[in-house]
Amino acid sequence: MLAAWLTAALLAADPHTPPVMIGVVLDDPSRRTGMTATHGIETLGGRVIHAFADLLIAEVARGSELAVYRVPGVREVALNALTPGRSRGPRSPGVAAWNRIAGRGELRIDLSGTEPLTGDALIPPHPSASDLGGTPQAATGGTDLNTSEYLAGSVSVTILLPESDGSGDVSSENWSADREAAVVAEIAEALEWVRQLEPQAALTFRYTVIAGRTDPRARTRYEPIRRAADPTGATGEDLWVKEILAKLGYASGDRFQRSRAFAAARRTADGSDWGLNVFVADSLNDADGKFADGRFAYTWIGGPHVVMTYDNQFWAIDRMDMVFRHELLHAFYAFDEYAGSGCSCAEHRGYLDGAGANCAACNPAPSACVMINNGDALCASTRRQVGWADLDADGVIDVVGQDPDTFLDNAPATWCAPPAIEGLAAVVAPTNRNPLTVTPRASISINRIAAVEVRADAGPWVEVPAVGLLPAAQRRFTAAFENLTHGPHRLEARAVDDRGNRDGAPPAAEVTIEPSSSPVGSTLRTERAAGRDAARIAWQASSGAVLYHVLRAPRPSGAWAVAGETASTTWDDPGVADGYFLVRGVDACGAEGAD
């Protein structure tokens, strides 16, 4: 049955048309159901780009939408906004996000009543000497401290919605399910806007929502909005963020160590490349939508988290996406570019060491950019800071455009059977050039080995299976070459990653296939050995033979036994003078030729 729907879907899908975006409502919000449905969508050639507990937003080939409905774990497939129903409700964050993304209209540039995000890009403390190395993460080449180094691949986004329990500060704010869903929808819309700006980054997002209204781990004795944000002090964020992270199981270290550890753990659990935490303080009842010190949205550069308020001053909830996309880019090392930020055209930052050349304070004609006024554009300077630059001019942004490497094990130079090569295929990390070392300057690849191709004597490349079922940064391979003639051959292998990059300088093994021994046949003759009553056996050299076995029998019908071995083409029988003889050539591999 599974094969039937898959075959039908692949026949119906048209690979030459743009993909269609669909909302996929799941049977239940379990991790297993989400993984099963994701695998089914990927089997159809689709891609999940936003993953919520109860709903997936995916791109699939036009014509395969019906097949997605038949994927195990899928309850409903939508092409347009979903209305409340028995199987879903308006309060679902996933449904709210899908409705917002599916209903996106014209780009909005109305900034009336808003304030610039003054002082919203903050540099976290450098890790202590004991933490600077971090724990190695073999899958990427980075460490658990490198949670948001460049903006490509998959990102785990954890949205935390603190709720005051009134045990310390007076509780003045109370989240509702509808407003929680609205926050998630706005953040998802911002991420979808960013995703569409650079297809080569192949961004996908997996969401975890922890709401204090229903989850005691996100409850705090403080009322965040009634306090100063005080990001560099100990009277605001430091209090309630640390308290919540401790309840989540991260009670060691300062808030940055705790938040990074939590982001790294969510990344590992989701199988994502990066992790980012987003704390949103409820401010519905607050007069100006700001913390007591006037802040309303800011980010720690390079992560580990963003802090926002529900209505973000007069940006309001309907424009939270515009604020969040600005803050997101800070988390991946982008500079502010508005004049009041104190930016400088001489500053450099980001994985590819991008200059702040679009800073309005020193550039008389800056390009439109989300980092100036949260608008709907992204400039070249910001693109490089977040990793979206093609510095080697190969047509692919550098952070995902590095060719993989291929390594061959030592192999015999001479072969008797069909030759084989073994080796390792490994991705290559782009060089981390970031001058701001708030995290270890690790060179990190998010690519994975997808295949290994081999060829003989400059012939066509053929894909061979790689050892291991799951995509990995390194994979072993073995390839046998059948049907090659005897003589010298050049065998090559090249790694292929999941971005389509191939090893541009594939290694080669020079091998020789030894010929097998040809029959001695009718050239065999016998004579009496001079001066002796013994047989002398002689024959012509056999092609491929390195020595010969002489067999003797008392009668022509059999009972053959090896009487001697020689590298010469003559042999004197040291035994009896009478008998029957066979000579078989022995090739370099020790195999006897035919009679």
Secondary structure, DSSP 4 states (H G I P E B T S, - for coil): -HHHHHHHHHHH--TTS--EEEEEEESSS-HHHHHHHHHHHHHTT-EEEEE-SSEEEEEE-TT-HHHHHTSTTEEEEESSPPPPBTTB-TT-HHHHHHHHHHT--SPP---TT----TT-EEPPPPPPTTTSS--EETTTTEETT-SSSSS-SEEEEEEEE-EE-SSSS-------HHHHHHHHHHHHHHHHHHHHH-GGG--EEEEEEEETTT-GGGEESS-GGGS---TTSSSSHHHHHHHHHHHTT--SS-HHHHHHHHHHHHHHHHT-SEEEEEEEE--TTSSSSS-TTS--EEEETT-SEEEEESSTGGG-GGGHHHHHHHHHHHHTTPPP-SGGGT--TT-EETTTTEE-TT-TTT-SSPPP-HHHHS-S---HHHHHHTT---TT-SSS-GGG-PPPEEEEPP--SEESS--EEEEEEE--PPP---S--SS---------EEEEEEEETT---EEE-BS-SS-BSEEEEEEE--SPPSEEEEEEEEEEETTS-B-SS--EEEEEEPPPPPP-GGG-EEEEPTTSSSEEEE-PPPTTEEEEEEEEESBTTB--EEEEEESSSEEE-SS-S--EEEEEEEETTS-B---
